[in-house]
Amino acid sequence: MKALNNQQTRELEQWAVDEGIPYITLMEHAGTAVAEYISSHYNIREKRTVILCGKGNNGGDGFVAARRLDAAGGEVIIALVDGLPKTDIAKETLSRIRQTNVQAFSIADDQELIFELIRTADVLVDCIYGIGFKGTPDARMTEVLETANLSGADKIAVDIPSGIECDTGTVDTVCFQADVTITFTTMKTAHLLSPAKEYCGEIVVADVGIPHNLVAQQEADIEVAEEWQIESMFKPRKQNTNKGDYGHLLCICGSEGMAGAAIMCGKAALRSGTGLVHMVVPKEIYPIVAGQLTEPIYTVLYQEHMLQQLDEAMEKATACVIGCGMGTSETAKLILTYVLKHFKHPIVLDADALNIVSEDIELLQNITVPLILTPHPGEMARLLKITTKEVQRNRLQIAREFAKKHGITLVLKGSGTVVAAHYGKISMNPTGNAGMAKGGSGDVLAGMIGGILAQGEAPFEAARTAVYLHGMAGDKCADKLSQISMLPTDMIEELPRLFLKFEK
């Protein structure tokens, strides 16, 4: 599914109007969709619904919803928290409630009444700003939003919670804290970005009648990964195949004290369907890794023969993962530099490989094979010589610009992982949870990306697929084991059940 920014959404709506669909019809469909959701999820005959309406077209959606809920037998009150509507179609939809039982009150006439209505509502609907908001709410609107958030009501936001900037996901001071956000036609950029996504609750995308061909024509370089895309990546295996048909992954991972990173990377690659996994590990950890993973073949590195051993290991591999637990010693730097210069197939750089690159970004120059970099926000900050806070404030732009500049695929991990292609496309990942915020999760992801990459998938598609499955496995583990107790190794063990679902 596409995720549109403010301008792209406005353009799409205008195209629909140009095709002969009046804007007020789109508003009627939007408000009706909101009312239908509320009617189907709450007992509106026994609850009071208060709709907080602003002066723009988001408020107009609220007026339509109020009329539809009234027709369904609900007790509905409109709270005009930002004055009377300013747009013609919002004025028109407000005028249509005159023949209903809906009551409307303005904050300009009775501020205390508005706050009392907010405090005592059973259902609160946010139709104040919508996708056009920028900046900071004024003092009175701040009080409105803070009062709404303190209310015990069920809270629904329309299109986007008020107080969020659509294109950046920025929340400057205060924002409506929704249980559910009902948006229209497509998701919006902010639904996928922190901190905005934490205020959205469940996202429901409603159809308001914009033709599908127009949606398809709207060029949005941001997509939301969907399960059907992931499932389509895995075709049924033919009977007359062998391990060579499913890739040969080289894992150059681990160091003394970091055997677990190599084990998790290798095992995740094996569970992702890779035909052959070749572990390249230092002699200090070989007994530990080999004792846990019996399926791979091994190269045990010795200092005096290291480059020759690397040449032999790289000869038949179709992809490489390097960096998980590798350390940043001079030997590790030599290995990374040699692999970047001599390996002939796609490479995944994770963890310590990224830390080494952050000390010498020129290592990414003049690379002729596809690279996938998988930084978490701290590693991204080191690569760019900025703060983690700066990375988190503008994840999309940073990921896109870095991928383009260096000609790589970037996986910027975190809540709503961003996968950015060197040609500008971005995939936002909707799966995953806070239980995955544990040491080792990144090693699992790197192994999955490498394993899928080794099987011949293009870098962007391999990264998007692995990120989605990684989060999906995390969600399954959280459901079974809790976010507190789940472990990265549990996610690896969940992969067979996910792939079994796809095979069936």
Secondary structure, DSSP 8 states (H G I E B T S, - for coil): -BEE-HHHHHHHHHHHHHTT--HHHHHHHHHHHHHHHHHHHS-TTSSEEEEEE-SSHHHHHHHHHHHHHHHTT-EEEEEETT-S--SHHHHHHHHTTTTSS-EEEETTT-HHHHHHHHHH-SEEEEESSGGG--S---HHHHHHHHHHHHS-SEEEEESS-TTB-TTT--B-S-----SEEEEESSEEGGGGSTTTHHHH-EEEEE--S--HHHHHHS--SEEE--HHHHHTT-----SS--GGGG-EEEEE---TT-HHHHHHHHHHHHHTT-SEEEEEEETTTHHHHHHH--SSEEEEE-GGGHHHHHHHHHSS-SEEEE-TT---SHHHHHHHHHHHHH--S-EEE-THHHHHHHH-GGGGTT--S-EEE---HHHHHHHHTS-HHHHHHTHHHHHHHHHHHHT-EEEE-STT-EEE-TTS-EEE-----GGG-STTHHHHHHHHHHHHHHTT--HHHHHHHHHHHHHHHHHHHHHHH-TTT--HHHHHHHHHHHHHHHH-
